Amino acid sequence: MRKYIARFVLLFTTIFIVGCANVEDASIMSEKTESDEVTTVHTNENDGEKSISTDESTGEETVQESINDLFEGYTLIEVDGGELSGHREPNVVVDIGYGDREYWAFTNEYGQLVRVVADKIILQDEENEPVLPSGRYYPDEAKVPGVEREDLDEGHIIADSLGGVSNAYNITPQNSTLNRHGDQAYMEDAIRKAGGATNFEAIITYPNTETQIPSSYQYTYTINGNTIVDIFENVDPDKVNASLNLTGNTSTDSSNLNTNGDLSRVDTNGDGKVTIKEAKEAGFSMPITSDHWLYPYMYDADQDGMVGE
């Protein structure tokens, strides 16, 4: 009889110990679950902000941490992409990218457009975007003071073909020849041919604080892994070339002419085109004129019959 009683006591003790352990584990799991539900981290991919929010039951306020310092010192405002007013607010930042593109334009305290940046330039998609027959998103561009001059265009900092809008935060009065056939056109064409660009930045300079007509532009961007810096004045390149006596039919030094016309000796990357750098490395002096055999393989930005002037 005592044997059976001892076995019963042992069995009861074992059950009691296991039961207590289960209760303790359940309590720990409950505490862990409650702790996990207090704080949640959300990342908003659209505005680049990370917010750390707490359970409403705790009564704690939501904390937001910006991961983008671009806007410090500027007020973010929204402006319709087709707004024709030439007025700009001072010290603001505006998204001038069409659709979901994020191209940020900044003004200074005088309302002058001084900087435009974009992590990625995304080309216009005419098959999926409402593009007009003219190739533009909007029928007209903002009337920034100065564009009424006959020699100035409503020049985009980021062209329609590169996904830019047409309000005053993307338009400056720009020399017509420069805009249509000069360095501005060359820069835009290079980005289009590359299928886009990254790390884009435009710096716009003015002669004084009273005008909205820039004196010069500096563009920095990366295409095909190469960082390019284009700096040019807001002037007629043809007139500049004429003043330097570069618009005549000047021939390249005959000692540098490759009469065999062996393109492979100059076109080092084999793309069928010759850059100024490739021509110089092959021993050719600049400029390359229209009567030179290399000319058809090179890009004449201002169509004046010379490359590399």
N, C-alpha and C positions, 0 to 999 in steps of 0.2 A: 504493500500500500504506500509506504513512504517513497518507494521508487517511482510510482506513478505521480505522486505529488511533486517530487523534485523535477520530473520532466515537464510537468504543467507550468511550474514556476519559471523554468528556463525558457520555455516557449513564449510565455507572456512577456518576459523581460526583453526578449529579442524583438518581438513585435513592437513593443513600446519605443525601443531605441530607434528602429527603422522609421517609425512614424514621425518622431521628432525631427529626424534628419530631413525627411521630405518636406515638412512644414517650413524648416529653416531655408531650404533651397528655394521653395516657392516664394518665400518672403524676399529673398535676394533678387530673384528674377523679377518680382513685382517692382522693387525699387529701381532696378536697372531700366525697366520699360518706362516707368514714370520719368526717369532722368532723361532718357532718349527723346521723349516727346516734348521736352521743354524748349530745346533750341533747334532750329532748322535753318540751314544755309541755302539760299536761293541765288542762282546766278542768272542775270538777265543778259542774254547774248546780244540783244538789240541796242541797249544803251550803254553797255560796257560797265554796268554797276553791279556790285555784289551786295546783297542785303542779308543781314542776320536778324531773323525775326524770332520772337519768343511766343510761347503759348499765351493766349489771351487771358487764361485763368491766373497767370502770374502777375498780370497788370503792368509788365515791363514794356517800355517803349521800343519800337523798331529802330535798329541802328543800321544806317546805310554808309558803306564805304566806297567812294568813287575810286576806280582804278585808272581814270583818265584825267590828267592834269591840264589837258589842252585848254579847257575853258576858264581857267583861273584868271580873274580880272575882266572877264567878258560876260555879257548877258546873252543867254541863248534865246533867240526869237525865231518864229516861223514866218516865212514870206513865200507867197505863192510863186511857183516857178515861172509863171507867165506874167507876173506883175510888171507893168510898163513904166511905173513911176521911177524916175531916176534918183529919188531920194534914198539916202542910206542913214541909218541910225549910227551914232558914235559908239565905239567900244562894245560891239555886239559880235556874235558868231551865228552864222546861218548855214544850214545844210543846203548846198546848191547842187546836190546830186539828184538826177531824175529817178523817180521810183524809190527803190530800196537802197540806192547808192548813198554812201556817206562821204560827201566832199565838203569840207568845212572852210568857210570864208570868214575872215576877220577884218574888222574896221578899226581905225585908230580914233583918237578923240576928236578928229576933224571930219569924221564920216568918210574918210578915204579908204578904199579897199586896198589893204596892204599885204595880205597873206592868204593863200589858199593851200590846204593840205588834204591829201587823200592817201590812205594806206594802200588802196588798190584802185586803179582806173579800169572800169568795166566798159567795154565798147557798147555803142548803141546796138540794140537788137531790133531791127526794123520788122522782123517777122512776128515778134511777140509784143512790140510796143507800138503805141499809136503815133507813128512817124508820118509827117506830112510829105507830099510829093517833093517838096523842096529839100527834104532830108532833115528838117528841123522838128522839134517837139511843139513849138509854138509859132504862130504866124508872124510875130514881131519880137523885137528885143527892147529892153528897158532904155528909156531916153535919159541916160546919164548926161549931165551938163558937159557939152563939148562935142557930142556926136552930131550936132547940127552942122558942124563944119564940113565942107565938101571933101576935104582930104582925110577925114577921119571916119572909120567904121565903128559900128557897135560891136566891138571885139570881145569875144568870149575868152575868159581865162582858161576854162575847160570847155571845149567845143561840144556842140550837140552830138557829133559823131563819137565823142568820148564819154557821153552820158551827162553833160552839163545842162543846166536850165538857163533861162534867159532873163532873170530879174537883175536888178542893179548890183547884186552881190556877186555876180559872175560876169559883169560887163564893164569894160573901160573903153574910153574913146581911143582908138588905136589907128595908126596910119594905115590907109587902105592898102597900099602896096605891101607893106609889112604883113598885114593880116591875110591877104589873099595869096601872095606869091613869095613872101620873104621868110625870115626865120620862124615866125609864128606858125605859118603854114607848114614849114618843114618839120617843126617839132611835132605838130599834130599828126602829120603823115607818118612819121617814124613810129609813133605810138600805135597808130592803126595797123601798120604793117607788122608790128611785133605782137599784135593781138591783145594789147593792153600794157599797163605799166604798174610798178609798185613804188612806194616811198616817194610819192609825188609832192613837190612843194613849189609854189610860185611866190616870189617876193616882188612886190610892185613898189616902185620908187617914184616920188613926185618932186618937182622943182621947188615947190613951196606948199604952204598949208592952205592956200586959198583955192587951188584948182583941183579938178577931178580928172585932169588929163595927165597920165603918167609920163615920166621922162625916160624910164627904162624898166626892163623886166629881167628877172632871173628865174629860170626853171631848172629844178633838179629832179631827176626821176631815174628809175632803174628799169631797163628792158633787157631781156635775155641775159640777166646776171651782170650787166654793165651799167654803172652809174654815169649818167650824162648830166653835164651842167651847160645850159644855154643862157648866155647873157647878151642882150641886145638893146639898143636904144629905140625909142618910139619915134622913128624917123623913116623917111622914104629911102630904102636901100639903093634905089636907082640913082637918086640925086647924090647920095654919098659916094657911090662908085664914080659918078661923073666928075665930082669935085676932086677925086683922086686920080683922074685920067685912066680909069679902069674899064670904061665902057667901049673902048675902041676894039678893033679886031687885032688884038695883040696875040701873037703866036708864041707858043712855048718854045724855049730854047731847043733848036734842032738837035743839039748834042744829047738831049734827053729823050728823043723820040725813039720808040721801039718800032722800027720799020717792019719788023716781022709780024707785029700784031699778035703776039703770043699772050693771050689773056691769062692763061694758067700761071704765068710767071708773076702776075700782079695780083690776081684774084686768089689770095691765099686760102680763103675758106671755101672756095668753090661754089659760091652762091650765084654766080653770074653777074655780080655787081662789084664795082670798085669804089672803095671809100677813099677819102683824102689821105688817111693814114696809110692805107695799102699802097697808094700811088707814090707817096713820099718814100716809103720803105723800099720800093722798087727802084728808086733813084730819079723819079720824075719831080721836077720843080713846079711850083704853083704860080699862076693859075693854069688849069687845063682848059683850053679854049675849044670852041665848037669845031675847029678844023683838025683837032687832034683825034687820033684813032680811039683813044680811051674815052673821049667825051660821051659817046652813046651809052657807055656802061656806068656813068656816074650821075649823081643827082644834082641838077642845077636848080637850087631853091628859088632864086629870083628870076630865072629864065633870061639871063642877060648874056648867055653864050659863054660864060666862064664859071669854072668850079674852083673853089679854093682861094678866091681873091680875098 
